[in-house]
């Protein structure tokens, strides 16, 4: 028997993959990949394969940059392997 957690995550991946690419889909995938705390502190937009992450501070930008490989590995199953090819951050100027 497959644990419910694995079945739900597999179903979510299939639903996400089949949905058309939209800002909402990218935002939902971001929240799923990074969790609620980082998702609340940031906003994202996808431009030509680059996920642009707007952060409130340099510290949040460093956290995203430090974790970019893990984040990409979580985003790609949800959005498609070639949909997000890199992540860049933008923080307010001090």
QUIWO-V883107 format. One record per run of one state. SS is the DSSP state (alpha for helix, beta for strand, coil for the rest). FROM is the first residue (numbers start at 1). TO is the last residue. If there is no record, write none. Layout:
ss->SS from->FROM to->TO
ss->SS from->FROM to->TO
This chain:
ss->coil from->1 to->3
ss->alpha from->4 to->18
ss->coil from->19 to->22
ss->alpha from->23 to->34
ss->coil from->35 to->35
ss->alpha from->36 to->41
ss->beta from->42 to->47
ss->coil from->48 to->49
ss->beta from->50 to->55
ss->coil from->56 to->57
ss->alpha from->58 to->66
ss->coil from->67 to->67
ss->alpha from->68 to->79
ss->coil from->80 to->85
ss->beta from->86 to->91
ss->coil from->92 to->94
